């Protein structure tokens, strides 16, 4: 029946459920009397640990992941088999989470919200921002730390530039970008949530049009990540140019990265971000067909597994009649995890129903990433053969 092991497992489970640091106990060494004339109690403990000597109590406790922390003199003088000695043993709860937040310390659980956005025609920029604020408000009600919107989710406003070709209309849409970023930074402050603004068009000082995702932090600061790889359609229809910088952002829930749609299909980028400390990757995307979506999804899953990190993807659904190049959309928003015992069996933390407007609210335990990278069944980062190959960023830091 293995009753002793079952009792020890129950104690460990209780410690985990109560979020205790571990278990301390005093343990007898009843086999020591056979060796007390040959070795000291310290030598006896080492011999048991090396499995050179069997002790019916200490051997059992060590096999249940208890570690000797100290030798106790005169623990029980009447215990002649142990010669009065005992050992202080400790079992450590690796899932323990500190309740007190220290200055400068990030929390271990990040709650993220992912918006699966319904494309629709808006009469004005204000109408569009009202819908944005609805989702920010809704996700923040669940005490989420980050909310993610899809790529080019403000594209429905292109219809307000009827009579212009698609390239001109996208550049005109960029005229709203500064206003959008300012409004969403104010929302981040007001709703106490970090906002990843999907992506929007931006015209820079060089006169080129870029596809940019903003991170609006809840402390009032902001930063951005440009899309680096431009698809043939984005070049031909809208005239986008690829960016030149790859960033990892500091937030109050740890280091995060952003890769916009096509960029997640290039494994080097996420690898470089992870080497800078990223634990969560956010991917706003826009795909019109399921085949395009599958490229994004499968590559995002691969990035989560090969880099031992979390990856969230957010896309849009529905259609926009009479808007050139933006007619249909396909999305199934999801949050992916590494693939090991501490994570869901299919490496999917959550996923939305395809084709409907909805949100995902998901808790991610960042300490599991740290544990996986040190103790996982396989350890990609630690096993990488840097003596044979390396990855180097040649662009701007």
N, C-alpha and C positions, 0 to 999 in steps of 0.2 A: 504493500500500500504506500510505501515511502512517506509515512505520516510526518516524520520529522521535517523533510524537505517541504512538504505542503504547508506546514505550520510556518516555516521560515518565509516561504513565498507570500503567505497571507500577511505577515508582518511588514514585508517590503511593500506590498500593495497598499496597505494602510498608510505607511509613511509617504508614499507617492500621492495618495488621495488627499492627505492632510497637508501636503507641501512642506514636509519636514526635511531638514538637511540630511538626516541619516539615522542610523541606529547605533548606539553604544551599548556594549555589554561586557560583563566579566565572565571569562570562561575558564573552567578547570582544565588541567592537563593530567588526567588520571594515569596516563601511561608513563609518567616521568619516574615513578618509583623503581622501574626496571632499569633505568639508565642513570640514576642519580649519583652512583659511584664512578661513572665513566665520563660524564659530561655535566657542565653547568646547565641551569635552566635556559639560559640564552642559547647555548649550543643545541639543546634539545629542540627548541622552537625552530631554529634554522633547519635542523634535520627533518622535522615534520614538514616544513614548508617545501623542502627539496624532495619530499616523498621518500626519503631514506628510512624514515621511521613512521609507523602508523600509530596515531592516537585517536581513540574512538570519539573523543569530543572535539579536539582541535582540528583534526583532519576534516571532520564533517563541516565545521564552521568555515574553514578556509575554502572548502569546495562550494560553499554558498556565498562566495564573494565577500566574506568578512576578512579584514586585514588587521594584523597585530600592530597595535600602536604603542604598547608599553607592557613591561613586566610588573606584576603586582606582588609585593612581598607580604607575607602574613595575611593573605586574603581570607583563608579559612584554615587556621592552625590544626583543626581536627581532621582535615582532609589529608590523611597520611599518604594516599596514593599519589596526590599532587605535591606532597611534601610541603603543603601550606601555600604553594604558589598558585597564581592564576595569571591570565593575560587579559589586558584591555583590548577589545576588538571593536572595529568600526566598519559599518557598511554605509557607503556614500550614495545618496539619492541624486543621480545625475540629472534628474528632471526638476530639481528644486529651483524655484524662482524667488529672487529677493523681492520683498514687498516694498522696501524703502528705496526710493529713487535718489541716487546720489547726484550731486552737481556734476554736470558734464557726462553723465552716464546715460546711454540710450536704453530704452525698454526692450525686453526680449520678445514680447508678443506684439506684432504689427497687425492691425486690422485694416484691411484694404477693401475699397469699394470699386467695382468695375462696372462702367455704364455701357450697356448695349443700346446704342442710340438709334432712334427711328428717324430716318431722313424724311423731311417734310418741307413744304414751302412755307417760308415766313414772310410776312408783309414788311417787316423792318428789322433792323439790328436789335432794337429794344425787345421785340417779340422773341427773337432768338435767345437773347440773354435771359429773358424771363424763364425759358425752358431750361437753360443751363443752371440757373439758380435753383430751380425746383429740384434737380438731381443733387446739387451740392447740399442743399438743405436736408433732403431725404437721407442721403448717405451719412451726413454728420449727425443726424438724430441717433444713429447706431454707434456713436462714438468712434467712428472710423478715423484712421490716421492719414490715409491717402485715398484720393479718388482719381480714377483714370478715365479719360474720355477718348474717343476714337480719332483716327487720322482724318483731317480735312472735314471735321464734323460741321463746320460753318459753311460748307459749300452750297447748301440750298439758297444762300443769299445771292448766288450768282445770277439767279433769275431776275434780280432787280436791275441787271445791266443788259437787258435784252437789246439786241441790235449791235452788240459788240461780239467779236469772235471770242472763242474760249480763252485764248491767251491773254487778250486784253481784259476780259472779264475777271480772270484770276488775279491779274495785277491790280485791278480796281478793288477787288475784295481785300487785298493786302492793306488798303487804306483803313480798314477797321481794326487791324491787328494791335496797334498800340492801345487803342481804347479797350479792346477785349482783354489784353494782358493786365491793364490797370484795374478793370472791373473784377477780374478773377483773383488778383492779388488782394483786393479789398474783401472779397468773399472768403478767401483763405483766412484772413484775420478775423472777420466777423463770425464765421462758422467754426473756427478753430480746427481747420483741416488743411493738409497739404494737397494742392490740386495740380495734377498733370493735365495740361490743357488739350490733350489730344495733339493735333498739329494744325497749324494755320499758315497761310502764305505770308512771307515777309520780304520786303524790298530793302536791301542794305545799301550802304554808302557807295558800293561799287556799281549800283544800278541793276544788279542781278536779282532774280526772284528765287527765294529759298523756301523749303518746306521745314517749318520749325516747330518744335514742341517746347512749351514753357513749363518750368516747375515753379509754381507760386507757393512759397512756404507760408506756414501759419504764423511765422514771426515777422512777416511783411517783406521779406527779401525774395528775389526771384533770380532764375538763371534759365538757360535754354540749351537744347541739343538740336542741331541741324540734321536733316536727313542727308546721309552721305552718298548713298547709291540711288540714282534716279532711273526709273524704268523707261523703256522706249516711249510709252504713251505719255508719261509725265513730261518728257522732253518735247515730244511732237505736239501735243495738244495745249500744254500750259506753259512751256518754256522754263521749267524749274532747272536750277543748277544745284550740283551736289556741294554740301558743306565740307569743311576741312578740319573740324575739331571733334574729338571723342572725349566725353566727360564722365566722371563719376561724381555724384552729388552727395554732400553731407546733409542729412535730415535728422530730426529728433527721434527717428526710428531706425537709424543706421544709414549706411551708404547704399545708394540706389543708382541704377543706370536707366537710360531711355534709348531704345532703338526704334526708329519709325519704319514699320511695315517691311519693305524689301531688305532693309539693313539687317534684320534678324536672320536672313538667309546666308549671311556671311559669318561663319563661326569665329573668325579671328577677332571680330569686334567685341563680342561678349567675353571672350577669353582675356582680352586686354583689360576690360573693365573689372573682371573678377580679380585679376592680378593687382588691381588698385583697391581691393577690399569690398567690391560690390557683393551684396547678398540677395538683392531683389532687382529684377529687370522688368521694366514696363514697356510694352509694345503696343502703341496705338497703330491700327492698320485700317486700310480700306481695300476691300476686294469685291469685285462684281460677281464672280462665279464661285462655285464650290471648289473648282480645281485651283483657283488662285488662293482661296482660303486655306486649302489643305497644305499648300506650300508654306504659308505662314505658320500654321498650327504645328505641322510636323517639325519644322525647323526650331520653333520656340520650345517644343518638348525636348528636342535634342540639346538645345542650349542649357535647359534646366538640368538634364541628366549629366551631360559631359562636364559641366562647370560646377555642379553641386550647389545650385542656387534656385530660388523661386523665380518664376516667370509668369507675368499676367499679360493677357492680350485683350484688347478692346476694339470692336469694330462696329459698323453701322448696318442697319437692315432697311428694307423697304425700297421705295423708288421715288424719283423726282421727275415727274413728267415735264417735258419741254426744257430740260436742262441738259445741254450737250455734254457728252462724255461722262455724265453722272447718273445715267438712267436707272440702273439696278445695283443693289448691294446684297452681299451675303455675309453673315457673321454667326459665329457661335463663340461668344466671349468665354474665357476660361482662365484658370489659374493652375499652373503646372508645378510639380515638385520634383526633387531628385527621386531616384528609384532605389529604395532600401527599406529595411524593416520598420524604421521609425516613421515612414511616410505611407500614404494610401497605396494599396496594392497595385493600382493602375497608374500611379504617379500623377494623379489629377486631384487637386484639392477641391475644386468646384468647377462647374461649367453651366452655361445658360442653355435654355431651349433655343434652338436656331430660329431665326426669322422673326422674333418678337422683341419689342422694346422692354428691357428689364434691367435689373442690377444684380450683381453678385456681391455679397458681403462675406469675407473670408478672413479667418485668423491664421497668421503664419508665425510659427515659433522659430525665431532666428537662432536660438541656442541649438536647435537640432542641426542647423547647417554647420556650426562649429564642431559639434560632436561628430557629425558624419565625416567631415574632412580629416578628423584625427582617428576615428575608430570605425569607420564604415566597412561594409563587406569588401568593397573595393574603394580605393582612395585616389581618384583621378589626379588631383593637384599634387599630392605627395609622390605619386608614381610616375609623373611626367619625366621623360628622359631628356633633361636639359643638357646632358653631356653629348646628345646626338643632334638636337634641334632646338631652335628658339624662335620666339615671336617678338618682333620689334616694331613699334609705332614710329613712322617716319614723318607724320604730319605735326600740326601744332598741338601742344599740350593744353 
